[in-house]
Amino acid sequence: MAILNILTIPDERLRRKARPVTNIQAVQPFIDDLIETLYSTGKGIGIAATQVGNPHAIMVIDLSETRDQAVVFINPEIVEQVGEYEGVEGCLSIPGYRTRVTRYKQVKVSALDRKGEPFEVETDEFLAIVLQHEIDHLNGIVFTDHLSELKQKIALKKVKKWAEKVV
């Protein structure tokens, strides 16, 4: 397994739309790497394949305290959405920046699990936000796209400042 490099804005690869997975077995090693990458952040709760430059429609979410209950979503899509909810979001691809974003309050997501078996998740509020956030990544959208131009510029400045500290 390997820890993959997480892309940050304004990297154009974050704008690429993921393509569906057609061979579940072929992506198993990558899924292991994606899970390890998520856990290596120490704080991330979700990550999409496109955030590490991989073109497949795969995302991993783990909301557990123990950080050992990763749920793999292959080819996820929102099939129902209801209401409106505003919550604070952050992103591994936009380090050091958090802000309020309006999303659907409830969603139903269909996907394949790691074994290729179909499943659905129907949820609200926090998990609904996480699901929408990661599915957005698979569609080439980052959460700042939901913000005003001014807030987008602020996010980019924060990332640049963060990058200067890391280098």
OpenMM code with the backbone's topology and positions (N, CA, C; nanometers):
from openmm import Vec3, app, unit

residues = "MET ALA ILE LEU ASN ILE LEU THR ILE PRO ASP GLU ARG LEU ARG ARG LYS ALA ARG PRO VAL THR ASN ILE GLN ALA VAL GLN PRO PHE ILE ASP ASP LEU ILE GLU THR LEU TYR SER THR GLY LYS GLY ILE GLY ILE ALA ALA THR GLN VAL GLY ASN PRO HIS ALA ILE MET VAL ILE ASP LEU SER GLU THR ARG ASP GLN ALA VAL VAL PHE ILE ASN PRO GLU ILE VAL GLU GLN VAL GLY GLU TYR GLU GLY VAL GLU GLY CYS LEU SER ILE PRO GLY TYR ARG THR ARG VAL THR ARG TYR LYS GLN VAL LYS VAL SER ALA LEU ASP ARG LYS GLY GLU PRO PHE GLU VAL GLU THR ASP GLU PHE LEU ALA ILE VAL LEU GLN HIS GLU ILE ASP HIS LEU ASN GLY ILE VAL PHE THR ASP HIS LEU SER GLU LEU LYS GLN LYS ILE ALA LEU LYS LYS VAL LYS LYS TRP ALA GLU LYS VAL VAL".split()
positions = [
    Vec3(0.0851, -0.1192, 0.0000),
    Vec3(0.0000, 0.0000, 0.0000),
    Vec3(0.0885, 0.1239, 0.0000),
    Vec3(0.0304, 0.2330, -0.0498),
    Vec3(0.1067, 0.3567, -0.0609),
    Vec3(0.0190, 0.4754, -0.0240),
    Vec3(0.0845, 0.5763, 0.0307),
    Vec3(0.0159, 0.7027, 0.0570),
    Vec3(0.0314, 0.7876, -0.0681),
    Vec3(-0.0803, 0.8286, -0.1227),
    Vec3(-0.0825, 0.9036, -0.2475),
    Vec3(-0.0780, 1.0535, -0.2214),
    Vec3(-0.0295, 1.1284, -0.3179),
    Vec3(-0.0221, 1.2735, -0.3094),
    Vec3(-0.1615, 1.3330, -0.3326),
    Vec3(-0.2074, 1.4151, -0.2381),
    Vec3(-0.3384, 1.4791, -0.2510),
    Vec3(-0.3221, 1.6109, -0.3251),
    Vec3(-0.3955, 1.6255, -0.4336),
    Vec3(-0.3909, 1.7469, -0.5146),
    Vec3(-0.4583, 1.8619, -0.4401),
    Vec3(-0.4084, 1.9833, -0.4605),
    Vec3(-0.4708, 2.1017, -0.4013),
    Vec3(-0.5058, 2.2008, -0.5117),
    Vec3(-0.6054, 2.2866, -0.4815),
    Vec3(-0.6413, 2.3889, -0.5792),
    Vec3(-0.5223, 2.4802, -0.5993),
    Vec3(-0.4992, 2.5303, -0.7146),
    Vec3(-0.5822, 2.5290, -0.8353),
    Vec3(-0.5479, 2.4182, -0.9344),
    Vec3(-0.4949, 2.3039, -0.8905),
    Vec3(-0.4565, 2.1957, -0.9816),
    Vec3(-0.5751, 2.1583, -1.0709),
    Vec3(-0.5553, 2.1669, -1.2005),
    Vec3(-0.6627, 2.1421, -1.2973),
    Vec3(-0.7112, 1.9975, -1.2969),
    Vec3(-0.6313, 1.9048, -1.2456),
    Vec3(-0.6762, 1.7656, -1.2404),
    Vec3(-0.7960, 1.7489, -1.1475),
    Vec3(-0.8148, 1.8430, -1.0547),
    Vec3(-0.9326, 1.8387, -0.9682),
    Vec3(-1.0607, 1.8688, -1.0456),
    Vec3(-1.0476, 1.9224, -1.1657),
    Vec3(-1.1628, 1.9595, -1.2484),
    Vec3(-1.2060, 1.8480, -1.3436),
    Vec3(-1.1315, 1.7392, -1.3438),
    Vec3(-1.1643, 1.6291, -1.4339),
    Vec3(-1.2773, 1.5446, -1.3768),
    Vec3(-1.3707, 1.5097, -1.4628),
    Vec3(-1.4818, 1.4242, -1.4219),
    Vec3(-1.4351, 1.2784, -1.4235),
    Vec3(-1.4647, 1.2076, -1.3165),
    Vec3(-1.4250, 1.0672, -1.3050),
    Vec3(-1.5035, 0.9814, -1.4035),
    Vec3(-1.4428, 0.8706, -1.4412),
    Vec3(-1.5130, 0.7771, -1.5289),
    Vec3(-1.5528, 0.6533, -1.4488),
    Vec3(-1.6613, 0.5906, -1.4880),
    Vec3(-1.7095, 0.4737, -1.4127),
    Vec3(-1.6085, 0.3597, -1.4099),
    Vec3(-1.6094, 0.2876, -1.3002),
    Vec3(-1.5263, 0.1688, -1.2868),
    Vec3(-1.6001, 0.0543, -1.3555),
    Vec3(-1.5295, -0.0176, -1.4415),
    Vec3(-1.5891, -0.1312, -1.5107),
    Vec3(-1.5289, -0.2640, -1.4652),
    Vec3(-1.4105, -0.2595, -1.4058),
    Vec3(-1.3442, -0.3809, -1.3583),
    Vec3(-1.3126, -0.3631, -1.2099),
    Vec3(-1.3983, -0.4163, -1.1252),
    Vec3(-1.3851, -0.4011, -0.9796),
    Vec3(-1.2530, -0.4587, -0.9292),
    Vec3(-1.2137, -0.5737, -0.9788),
    Vec3(-1.0898, -0.6369, -0.9319),
    Vec3(-0.9670, -0.5524, -0.9626),
    Vec3(-0.9661, -0.4880, -1.0776),
    Vec3(-0.8489, -0.4104, -1.1193),
    Vec3(-0.8209, -0.2918, -1.0273),
    Vec3(-0.9234, -0.2381, -0.9603),
    Vec3(-0.9042, -0.1184, -0.8767),
    Vec3(-0.8813, -0.1504, -0.7291),
    Vec3(-0.8790, -0.2771, -0.6907),
    Vec3(-0.8629, -0.3139, -0.5499),
    Vec3(-0.7336, -0.2596, -0.4879),
    Vec3(-0.6175, -0.2711, -0.5538),
    Vec3(-0.4964, -0.2129, -0.4939),
    Vec3(-0.5067, -0.0608, -0.4766),
    Vec3(-0.5687, 0.0047, -0.5739),
    Vec3(-0.5860, 0.1500, -0.5627),
    Vec3(-0.6765, 0.1835, -0.4442),
    Vec3(-0.7817, 0.1073, -0.4234),
    Vec3(-0.8716, 0.1323, -0.3097),
    Vec3(-0.7940, 0.1236, -0.1786),
    Vec3(-0.7061, 0.0242, -0.1666),
    Vec3(-0.6224, 0.0136, -0.0463),
    Vec3(-0.5382, 0.1399, -0.0276),
    Vec3(-0.4801, 0.1883, -0.1360),
    Vec3(-0.3983, 0.3101, -0.1296),
    Vec3(-0.4828, 0.4319, -0.0928),
    Vec3(-0.6037, 0.4385, -0.1466),
    Vec3(-0.6912, 0.5522, -0.1173),
    Vec3(-0.7300, 0.5534, 0.0305),
    Vec3(-0.7600, 0.4367, 0.0847),
    Vec3(-0.7929, 0.4266, 0.2279),
    Vec3(-0.6722, 0.4671, 0.3122),
    Vec3(-0.5562, 0.4155, 0.2778),
    Vec3(-0.4352, 0.4502, 0.3528),
    Vec3(-0.4071, 0.6004, 0.3442),
    Vec3(-0.4296, 0.6585, 0.2286),
    Vec3(-0.4083, 0.8030, 0.2109),
    Vec3(-0.5046, 0.8814, 0.2991),
    Vec3(-0.6313, 0.8417, 0.3017),
    Vec3(-0.7292, 0.9082, 0.3881),
    Vec3(-0.6840, 0.9028, 0.5335),
    Vec3(-0.6456, 0.7856, 0.5810),
    Vec3(-0.6059, 0.7711, 0.7208),
    Vec3(-0.4768, 0.8467, 0.7525),
    Vec3(-0.3906, 0.8596, 0.6531),
    Vec3(-0.2633, 0.9292, 0.6764),
    Vec3(-0.2820, 1.0772, 0.7044),
    Vec3(-0.3956, 1.1332, 0.6646),
    Vec3(-0.4198, 1.2760, 0.6872),
    Vec3(-0.4455, 1.3053, 0.8338),
    Vec3(-0.4920, 1.2047, 0.9070),
    Vec3(-0.5197, 1.2219, 1.0487),
    Vec3(-0.6496, 1.2934, 1.0784),
    Vec3(-0.7043, 1.3618, 0.9795),
    Vec3(-0.8258, 1.4397, 1.0056),
    Vec3(-0.9323, 1.4247, 0.8980),
    Vec3(-0.8943, 1.3768, 0.7819),
    Vec3(-0.9898, 1.3637, 0.6727),
    Vec3(-1.0936, 1.2574, 0.7013),
    Vec3(-1.2152, 1.2817, 0.6551),
    Vec3(-1.3224, 1.1843, 0.6733),
    Vec3(-1.3697, 1.1266, 0.5411),
    Vec3(-1.3247, 1.1871, 0.4330),
    Vec3(-1.3613, 1.1369, 0.3019),
    Vec3(-1.2588, 1.1787, 0.1988),
    Vec3(-1.2455, 1.0982, 0.0949),
    Vec3(-1.1537, 1.1306, -0.0141),
    Vec3(-1.2064, 1.0657, -0.1418),
    Vec3(-1.1906, 1.1364, -0.2513),
    Vec3(-1.2319, 1.0862, -0.3823),
    Vec3(-1.1080, 1.0585, -0.4662),
    Vec3(-1.1195, 0.9626, -0.5547),
    Vec3(-1.0070, 0.9237, -0.6400),
    Vec3(-0.9503, 1.0418, -0.7177),
    Vec3(-1.0352, 1.1305, -0.7610),
    Vec3(-0.9882, 1.2455, -0.8391),
    Vec3(-0.8988, 1.3377, -0.7574),
    Vec3(-0.9078, 1.3331, -0.6258),
    Vec3(-0.8231, 1.4167, -0.5407),
    Vec3(-0.6784, 1.3698, -0.5393),
    Vec3(-0.6551, 1.2496, -0.5873),
    Vec3(-0.5185, 1.1987, -0.5963),
    Vec3(-0.4791, 1.1753, -0.7427),
    Vec3(-0.5576, 1.2333, -0.8340),
    Vec3(-0.5254, 1.2259, -0.9760),
    Vec3(-0.5679, 1.0976, -1.0445),
    Vec3(-0.6475, 1.0158, -0.9773),
    Vec3(-0.6955, 0.8915, -1.0373),
    Vec3(-0.8292, 0.9183, -1.1067),
    Vec3(-0.8483, 0.8674, -1.2278),
    Vec3(-0.9684, 0.9009, -1.3037),
    Vec3(-1.0936, 0.8203, -1.2708),
    Vec3(-1.0875, 0.7266, -1.1776),
    Vec3(-1.2021, 0.6399, -1.1520),
    Vec3(-1.3011, 0.6977, -1.0515),
    Vec3(-1.4275, 0.6604, -1.0684),
    Vec3(-1.5356, 0.7055, -0.9804),
    Vec3(-1.5379, 0.6213, -0.8535),
    Vec3(-1.4442, 0.6532, -0.7644),
    Vec3(-1.4304, 0.5819, -0.6367),
    Vec3(-1.4129, 0.6859, -0.5268),
    Vec3(-1.4807, 0.6635, -0.4149),
    Vec3(-1.4593, 0.7488, -0.2976),
    Vec3(-1.4661, 0.6628, -0.1728),
    Vec3(-1.4022, 0.7126, -0.0694),
    Vec3(-1.3963, 0.6413, 0.0588),
    Vec3(-1.4363, 0.7398, 0.1681),
    Vec3(-1.5205, 0.6937, 0.2593),
    Vec3(-1.5636, 0.7758, 0.3726),
    Vec3(-1.5494, 0.6931, 0.4999),
    Vec3(-1.4976, 0.7571, 0.6054),
    Vec3(-1.4917, 0.6925, 0.7365),
    Vec3(-1.5222, 0.7977, 0.8427),
    Vec3(-1.6382, 0.7851, 0.9036),
    Vec3(-1.6793, 0.8781, 1.0097),
    Vec3(-1.6567, 0.8194, 1.1482),
    Vec3(-1.5965, 0.7003, 1.1558),
    Vec3(-1.5804, 0.6329, 1.2851),
    Vec3(-1.4726, 0.7002, 1.3697),
    Vec3(-1.4891, 0.6904, 1.4988),
    Vec3(-1.3890, 0.7416, 1.5936),
    Vec3(-1.2600, 0.6613, 1.5836),
    Vec3(-1.2732, 0.5316, 1.5558),
    Vec3(-1.1583, 0.4414, 1.5546),
    Vec3(-1.0814, 0.4432, 1.4223),
    Vec3(-1.1363, 0.5088, 1.3220),
    Vec3(-1.0709, 0.5224, 1.1908),
    Vec3(-1.0367, 0.3858, 1.1307),
    Vec3(-1.1329, 0.2950, 1.1385),
    Vec3(-1.1111, 0.1623, 1.0823),
    Vec3(-1.2376, 0.1059, 1.0182),
    Vec3(-1.3262, 0.1951, 0.9791),
    Vec3(-1.4535, 0.1518, 0.9210),
    Vec3(-1.4795, 0.2222, 0.7879),
    Vec3(-1.3811, 0.2196, 0.7027),
    Vec3(-1.3931, 0.2857, 0.5723),
    Vec3(-1.5048, 0.2226, 0.4896),
    Vec3(-1.5862, 0.3079, 0.4315),
    Vec3(-1.6913, 0.2629, 0.3411),
    Vec3(-1.6490, 0.3064, 0.2009),
    Vec3(-1.6430, 0.2095, 0.1102),
    Vec3(-1.6018, 0.2344, -0.0272),
    Vec3(-1.7267, 0.2504, -0.1140),
    Vec3(-1.7275, 0.3550, -0.1933),
    Vec3(-1.8357, 0.3825, -0.2877),
    Vec3(-1.7748, 0.3805, -0.4278),
    Vec3(-1.8201, 0.2875, -0.5097),
    Vec3(-1.7752, 0.2812, -0.6485),
    Vec3(-1.8922, 0.3232, -0.7369),
    Vec3(-1.8650, 0.4143, -0.8298),
    Vec3(-1.9665, 0.4685, -0.9213),
    Vec3(-2.0872, 0.5261, -0.8457),
    Vec3(-2.0621, 0.6075, -0.7425),
    Vec3(-2.1746, 0.6608, -0.6645),
    Vec3(-2.2520, 0.7673, -0.7413),
    Vec3(-2.3805, 0.7725, -0.7141),
    Vec3(-2.4608, 0.8815, -0.7685),
    Vec3(-2.5775, 0.9122, -0.6761),
    Vec3(-2.6095, 1.0393, -0.6717),
    Vec3(-2.7231, 1.0835, -0.5916),
    Vec3(-2.8486, 1.0547, -0.6724),
    Vec3(-2.9394, 0.9769, -0.6134),
    Vec3(-3.0626, 0.9414, -0.6842),
    Vec3(-3.1845, 1.0153, -0.6294),
    Vec3(-3.1723, 1.0709, -0.5087),
    Vec3(-3.2787, 1.1533, -0.4505),
    Vec3(-3.2155, 1.2585, -0.3617),
    Vec3(-3.2765, 1.3766, -0.3584),
    Vec3(-3.2318, 1.4817, -0.2682),
    Vec3(-3.3523, 1.5641, -0.2236),
    Vec3(-3.3446, 1.6109, -0.0966),
    Vec3(-3.4564, 1.6844, -0.0383),
    Vec3(-3.4030, 1.7964, 0.0494),
    Vec3(-3.4730, 1.9090, 0.0468),
    Vec3(-3.4474, 2.0174, 0.1412),
    Vec3(-3.3151, 2.0882, 0.1213),
    Vec3(-3.2854, 2.1723, 0.2188),
    Vec3(-3.1634, 2.2528, 0.2151),
    Vec3(-3.1029, 2.2562, 0.3543),
    Vec3(-2.9698, 2.2526, 0.3587),
    Vec3(-2.8986, 2.2514, 0.4860),
    Vec3(-2.7677, 2.3261, 0.4669),
    Vec3(-2.7334, 2.4076, 0.5653),
    Vec3(-2.6068, 2.4791, 0.5579),
    Vec3(-2.5148, 2.4266, 0.6665),
    Vec3(-2.3960, 2.3835, 0.6243),
    Vec3(-2.2988, 2.3315, 0.7181),
    Vec3(-2.1598, 2.3824, 0.6852),
    Vec3(-2.0687, 2.3671, 0.7800),
    Vec3(-1.9303, 2.4093, 0.7602),
    Vec3(-1.8533, 2.2949, 0.6957),
    Vec3(-1.7811, 2.3279, 0.5902),
    Vec3(-1.7022, 2.2271, 0.5195),
    Vec3(-1.5563, 2.2672, 0.5121),
    Vec3(-1.4740, 2.1659, 0.5049),
    Vec3(-1.3318, 2.1801, 0.4760),
    Vec3(-1.2991, 2.0759, 0.3719),
    Vec3(-1.1754, 2.0756, 0.3253),
    Vec3(-1.1401, 1.9822, 0.2185),
    Vec3(-0.9906, 1.9546, 0.2204),
    Vec3(-0.9536, 1.8293, 0.1995),
    Vec3(-0.8127, 1.7936, 0.1931),
    Vec3(-0.7425, 1.8622, 0.0761),
    Vec3(-0.8178, 1.8990, -0.0263),
    Vec3(-0.7602, 1.9677, -0.1432),
    Vec3(-0.7585, 2.1193, -0.1269),
    Vec3(-0.8113, 2.1673, -0.0151),
    Vec3(-0.8094, 2.3102, 0.0151),
    Vec3(-0.7695, 2.3243, 0.1620),
    Vec3(-0.6461, 2.2855, 0.1942),
    Vec3(-0.6035, 2.2824, 0.3343),
    Vec3(-0.6082, 2.4201, 0.4009),
    Vec3(-0.6533, 2.4197, 0.5253),
    Vec3(-0.6543, 2.5425, 0.6035),
    Vec3(-0.7741, 2.6330, 0.5794),
    Vec3(-0.8714, 2.5878, 0.5023),
    Vec3(-0.9871, 2.6720, 0.4739),
    Vec3(-1.1154, 2.5956, 0.5024),
    Vec3(-1.2014, 2.6575, 0.5825),
    Vec3(-1.3334, 2.6031, 0.6133),
    Vec3(-1.4341, 2.7160, 0.6025),
    Vec3(-1.5515, 2.6835, 0.5519),
    Vec3(-1.6568, 2.7837, 0.5417),
    Vec3(-1.7925, 2.7156, 0.5268),
    Vec3(-1.8968, 2.7951, 0.5387),
    Vec3(-2.0332, 2.7442, 0.5271),
    Vec3(-2.0703, 2.7224, 0.3811),
    Vec3(-2.1374, 2.6094, 0.3571),
    Vec3(-2.1831, 2.5738, 0.2233),
    Vec3(-2.3256, 2.5225, 0.2351),
    Vec3(-2.4100, 2.5601, 0.1410),
    Vec3(-2.5479, 2.5119, 0.1388),
    Vec3(-2.5570, 2.3920, 0.0452),
    Vec3(-2.6167, 2.2862, 0.0970),
    Vec3(-2.6335, 2.1624, 0.0203),
    Vec3(-2.7731, 2.1064, 0.0481),
    Vec3(-2.8031, 1.9924, -0.0129),
    Vec3(-2.9285, 1.9247, 0.0183),
    Vec3(-2.9222, 1.8700, 0.1601),
    Vec3(-3.0357, 1.8739, 0.2287),
    Vec3(-3.0415, 1.8241, 0.3663),
    Vec3(-3.0416, 1.6719, 0.3706),
    Vec3(-3.1125, 1.6090, 0.2787),
    Vec3(-3.1205, 1.4635, 0.2739),
    Vec3(-3.0848, 1.4168, 0.1334),
    Vec3(-3.0139, 1.3050, 0.1279),
    Vec3(-2.9822, 1.2452, -0.0019),
    Vec3(-2.9952, 1.0944, 0.0060),
    Vec3(-3.0192, 1.0371, -0.1091),
    Vec3(-3.0103, 0.8919, -0.1253),
    Vec3(-2.9050, 0.8703, -0.2324),
    Vec3(-2.8044, 0.7899, -0.1994),
    Vec3(-2.6935, 0.7632, -0.2902),
    Vec3(-2.6916, 0.6148, -0.3217),
    Vec3(-2.6789, 0.5836, -0.4495),
    Vec3(-2.6601, 0.4435, -0.4893),
    Vec3(-2.5160, 0.4273, -0.5366),
    Vec3(-2.4598, 0.3100, -0.5099),
    Vec3(-2.3204, 0.2838, -0.5458),
    Vec3(-2.2973, 0.1332, -0.5457),
    Vec3(-2.1756, 0.0977, -0.5819),
    Vec3(-2.1298, -0.0397, -0.5655),
    Vec3(-2.0333, -0.0404, -0.4483),
    Vec3(-2.0343, -0.1497, -0.3705),
    Vec3(-1.9376, -0.1604, -0.2616),
    Vec3(-1.8064, -0.2153, -0.3173),
    Vec3(-1.7140, -0.2401, -0.2310),
    Vec3(-1.5813, -0.2842, -0.2727),
    Vec3(-1.5846, -0.4173, -0.3492),
    Vec3(-1.6841, -0.4991, -0.3216),
    Vec3(-1.6966, -0.6283, -0.3892),
    Vec3(-1.7767, -0.6178, -0.5195),
    Vec3(-1.8277, -0.4974, -0.5465),
    Vec3(-1.9068, -0.4789, -0.6677),
    Vec3(-2.0556, -0.4997, -0.6478),
    Vec3(-2.0958, -0.5155, -0.5213),
    Vec3(-2.2375, -0.5347, -0.4894),
    Vec3(-2.3068, -0.3986, -0.4772),
    Vec3(-2.4255, -0.3830, -0.5364),
    Vec3(-2.4966, -0.2556, -0.5254),
    Vec3(-2.5504, -0.2332, -0.3840),
    Vec3(-2.5498, -0.1056, -0.3430),
    Vec3(-2.6094, -0.0682, -0.2147),
    Vec3(-2.6561, 0.0758, -0.2228),
    Vec3(-2.7395, 0.1134, -0.1263),
    Vec3(-2.7882, 0.2512, -0.1181),
    Vec3(-2.7718, 0.3025, 0.0230),
    Vec3(-2.7484, 0.4321, 0.0330),
    Vec3(-2.7417, 0.5003, 0.1613),
    Vec3(-2.8405, 0.6155, 0.1540),
    Vec3(-2.9296, 0.6210, 0.2514),
    Vec3(-3.0232, 0.7327, 0.2621),
    Vec3(-2.9935, 0.8000, 0.3952),
    Vec3(-2.9586, 0.9280, 0.3910),
    Vec3(-2.9124, 0.9938, 0.5128),
    Vec3(-2.9408, 1.1430, 0.5068),
    Vec3(-2.9157, 1.2092, 0.6188),
    Vec3(-2.9373, 1.3534, 0.6227),
    Vec3(-2.8194, 1.4246, 0.6878),
    Vec3(-2.8249, 1.5551, 0.6804),
    Vec3(-2.7320, 1.6487, 0.7406),
    Vec3(-2.5856, 1.6120, 0.7216),
    Vec3(-2.5107, 1.5741, 0.8271),
    Vec3(-2.3660, 1.5639, 0.8154),
    Vec3(-2.3204, 1.4625, 0.7101),
    Vec3(-2.3680, 1.3387, 0.7195),
    Vec3(-2.3270, 1.2393, 0.6210),
    Vec3(-2.3742, 1.2787, 0.4812),
    Vec3(-2.4905, 1.3403, 0.4728),
    Vec3(-2.5396, 1.3875, 0.3420),
    Vec3(-2.4425, 1.4894, 0.2825),
    Vec3(-2.3910, 1.5782, 0.3675),
    Vec3(-2.2936, 1.6779, 0.3207),
    Vec3(-2.1668, 1.6091, 0.2713),
    Vec3(-2.1169, 1.5136, 0.3487),
    Vec3(-1.9937, 1.4433, 0.3114),
    Vec3(-2.0127, 1.3713, 0.1782),
    Vec3(-2.1241, 1.3024, 0.1626),
    Vec3(-2.1508, 1.2316, 0.0368),
    Vec3(-2.1552, 1.3280, -0.0810),
    Vec3(-2.2263, 1.4390, -0.0646),
    Vec3(-2.2356, 1.5371, -0.1731),
    Vec3(-2.0990, 1.5967, -0.2055),
    Vec3(-2.0213, 1.6248, -0.1025),
    Vec3(-1.8883, 1.6833, -0.1191),
    Vec3(-1.7992, 1.5902, -0.2020),
    Vec3(-1.7959, 1.4613, -0.1658),
    Vec3(-1.7095, 1.3667, -0.2371),
    Vec3(-1.7613, 1.3374, -0.3782),
    Vec3(-1.8917, 1.3271, -0.3946),
    Vec3(-1.9474, 1.3065, -0.5292),
    Vec3(-1.9179, 1.4276, -0.6172),
    Vec3(-1.9231, 1.5468, -0.5584),
    Vec3(-1.8828, 1.6666, -0.6339),
    Vec3(-1.7409, 1.6498, -0.6882),
    Vec3(-1.6484, 1.6021, -0.6041),
    Vec3(-1.5104, 1.5807, -0.6509),
    Vec3(-1.5086, 1.4903, -0.7733),
    Vec3(-1.5879, 1.3848, -0.7707),
    Vec3(-1.5908, 1.2921, -0.8833),
    Vec3(-1.6492, 1.3565, -1.0091),
    Vec3(-1.7203, 1.4660, -0.9897),
    Vec3(-1.7766, 1.5412, -1.1023),
    Vec3(-1.6929, 1.6635, -1.1383),
    Vec3(-1.5723, 1.6734, -1.0820),
    Vec3(-1.4835, 1.7846, -1.1145),
    Vec3(-1.5190, 1.9156, -1.0458),
    Vec3(-1.5881, 1.9054, -0.9324),
    Vec3(-1.6333, 2.0239, -0.8579),
    Vec3(-1.5677, 2.0241, -0.7204),
    Vec3(-1.5135, 2.1381, -0.6787),
    Vec3(-1.4640, 2.1517, -0.5416),
    Vec3(-1.5634, 2.2384, -0.4645),
    Vec3(-1.5632, 2.2249, -0.3329),
    Vec3(-1.6693, 2.2896, -0.2558),
    Vec3(-1.6697, 2.4413, -0.2686),
    Vec3(-1.5561, 2.4997, -0.3003),
    Vec3(-1.5537, 2.6458, -0.3174),
    Vec3(-1.6305, 2.6907, -0.4409),
    Vec3(-1.6608, 2.5985, -0.5320),
    Vec3(-1.7425, 2.6342, -0.6485),
    Vec3(-1.8830, 2.6758, -0.6071),
    Vec3(-1.9227, 2.6386, -0.4879),
    Vec3(-2.0548, 2.6750, -0.4350),
    Vec3(-2.0534, 2.8133, -0.3673),
    Vec3(-1.9372, 2.8789, -0.3674),
    Vec3(-1.9206, 3.0057, -0.2961),
    Vec3(-1.9125, 3.1240, -0.3917),
    Vec3(-1.9179, 3.2430, -0.3326),
    Vec3(-1.9007, 3.3647, -0.4110),
    Vec3(-1.7579, 3.3738, -0.4639),
    Vec3(-1.7375, 3.4571, -0.5630),
    Vec3(-1.6040, 3.4754, -0.6205),
    Vec3(-1.5048, 3.5245, -0.5146),
    Vec3(-1.5495, 3.6143, -0.4267),
    Vec3(-1.4632, 3.6661, -0.3210),
    Vec3(-1.4161, 3.5528, -0.2287),
    Vec3(-1.5084, 3.4674, -0.1852),
    Vec3(-1.4715, 3.3575, -0.0965),
    Vec3(-1.3811, 3.2566, -0.1680),
    Vec3(-1.3984, 3.2413, -0.2975),
    Vec3(-1.3108, 3.1527, -0.3737),
    Vec3(-1.1677, 3.2072, -0.3736),
    Vec3(-1.1536, 3.3388, -0.3885),
    Vec3(-1.0207, 3.4013, -0.3869),
    Vec3(-0.9556, 3.3870, -0.2498),
    Vec3(-1.0344, 3.4010, -0.1442),
    Vec3(-0.9831, 3.3857, -0.0076),
    Vec3(-0.9307, 3.2432, 0.0113),
    Vec3(-1.0058, 3.1441, -0.0360),
    Vec3(-0.9643, 3.0037, -0.0234),
    Vec3(-0.8327, 2.9808, -0.0964),
    Vec3(-0.8195, 3.0338, -0.2165),
    Vec3(-0.6969, 3.0161, -0.2938),
    Vec3(-0.5779, 3.0795, -0.2219),
    Vec3(-0.5966, 3.1971, -0.1630),
    Vec3(-0.4890, 3.2628, -0.0872),
    Vec3(-0.4459, 3.1776, 0.0310),
    Vec3(-0.5438, 3.1184, 0.1011),
    Vec3(-0.5113, 3.0348, 0.2172),
    Vec3(-0.4312, 2.9125, 0.1754),
    Vec3(-0.4673, 2.8531, 0.0630),
    Vec3(-0.3938, 2.7361, 0.0152),
    Vec3(-0.2506, 2.7751, -0.0226),
    Vec3(-0.2355, 2.8887, -0.0892),
    Vec3(-0.1013, 2.9337, -0.1261),
    Vec3(-0.0166, 2.9582, -0.0018),
    Vec3(-0.0774, 3.0177, 0.1009),
    Vec3(-0.0067, 3.0423, 0.2270),
    Vec3(0.0330, 2.9100, 0.2930),
    Vec3(-0.0590, 2.8133, 0.2908),
    Vec3(-0.0321, 2.6816, 0.3471),
    Vec3(0.0839, 2.6164, 0.2713),
    Vec3(0.0828, 2.6256, 0.1382),
    Vec3(0.1872, 2.5629, 0.0557),
    Vec3(0.3249, 2.6239, 0.0852),
    Vec3(0.3287, 2.7535, 0.1104),
    Vec3(0.4560, 2.8199, 0.1431),
    Vec3(0.5131, 2.7650, 0.2735),
    Vec3(0.4277, 2.7338, 0.3691),
    Vec3(0.4726, 2.6806, 0.4978),
    Vec3(0.5246, 2.5381, 0.4829),
    Vec3(0.4622, 2.4603, 0.3950),
    Vec3(0.4978, 2.3202, 0.3769),
    Vec3(0.6299, 2.3054, 0.3026),
    Vec3(0.6550, 2.3922, 0.2069),
    Vec3(0.7758, 2.3805, 0.1243),
    Vec3(0.8997, 2.4257, 0.1965),
] * unit.nanometer
topology = app.Topology()
chain = topology.addChain("A")
for resn in residues:
    res = topology.addResidue(resn, chain)
    for name in ("N", "CA", "C"):
        topology.addAtom(name, app.Element.getBySymbol(name[0]), res)
